[in-house]
Amino acid sequence: MARGRKTALTISLTVDQRQTLRAWQRSTTIPMGLARRGRIILLLADGMPFTQIAETVGIGRRFVYKWARRFLAEGVAGLADKPGRGHLPGPRRQAGPGGRTGRAQAGPKADRREGSSLWGLHGLGHP
């Protein structure tokens, strides 16, 4: 007997959608998150309650609802990752003398001066 209460959110899949989502389950080359989302939608279409899907897949109910709503709004394409808040590319620095951009500017040993911030055994009294 299925646990959880019935929800008004039901998903019915077309033959093509079901075939695509099943192919994602068998694929070894797509991202794991996409395969997991496909599994969520397949389980929802089979009538499994949200709570049980969350336990089976290993995510929270909130995310089951999220992917169900996105699937209903956008279809299979809605299960793909959207661009995140990751690192925004800033302006590129101009190369300085010697083609350096300002990162890791420690040069060869001849350029290093006594008392520099580089660590080594020579500064610890070892020969």
N, C-alpha and C positions, 0 to 999 in steps of 0.2 A: 504494500500500500504506500502511495506517495505521501511524503510528509509535506507540510506547508499548506498555505491557503491558496485558493484559486485567485488568479489575477485577471484583470480585464485586458492585459497586454498579451495578445496572442500573435504568433508568427506562423504564417503559412509560406512555404517555400515553393518556388517553381522547380521544375525538373532540372533546369540549367543551374539554378542557384544551389540546389542540393548536390548536384554533381560537382560543382566547383568547390563547395565546402568540404565534401568528402575527399576530393583530390588534395586539398590542403592538409588533411589529416594524414594522408599517406606520404606527402612530400617530405623530403629531407633537405630541401634547399631553401624553403621559405623561412622567414623569421618565426621563432617559437611563439611570439605574441600573436602573430596573425593566425597561426594554426590554433592557438588557444581560443581566440575570438570566434573562429569558425566552429569549433567544438561547442562553444556556448550557444551559438545560434542553432546548431543542429539539435542540441538537447532541448532547447526551448520549443523548437518546431515539433519535437516528439512528445511534448506535453509535460516535461519534467518541471517541477516547481523551482522557483528562483533560489530558495534556500538550499535545496539539494544540489543544484547546479554549482552554486558557490562552494559547497563542501567538496564536490567531486573534482572540480577544476582547480580548487585551491586559491580562490580569490574571494573578495567580499561581495555581498549582495549588491552593494552600491555599484560595483563595476559591471555586474551582470545586467542591471538595469541600464547602465550607461550604454553598453554595447547593443542591447536590444533596441533602445530608442534610436541609436545612430543607424542601426541596420534598417529599421522601419522608415527612417527619414531618407537615407541615401542608398540603401541596398548594399550589395557586396562591397562596392567601392568605399562605403562608409566605415568598413572595418580596418582600413589601412591607417597607418600612423599619420597624424597631422603634424606639421612642423611645430616643434616645441619652443620653449623659451631658452634654448641653448645659447652658446656664445655667439654674440653678434660680431661680425667682422668689423674691425675699426679701420681707420686709415692706415695704410702701410707706411712704415718709416722709410725715410730715404737712407740709402747706404752711405756710411761715413767713409773716412779714409781707409783704404785697404779693402773696401767692399764690405765692411762690417755694418750690421744694422743696430748695434747697441747691445746685443746679447752676448754673454760669455766672452768678454774681451781680453781674457788672459792670453798674452802672446807667448812666444817661445821663451825659454829660460833666460836668454840674454836680455829680454825686455823687463824682467821682473826685478824690482828694487828691494833692497834690504828693508825689512819692516813692513812688507806688504801683507795683505790679509790672507795670503795663501798658507795653508798648513803643510807641515812636513816635519820630518825628524830632525832636520838641521836646526830648527828653532827650539828644540827641546833639549839641546845639549848632547845629542848623539852625533857621532862622527859621520 
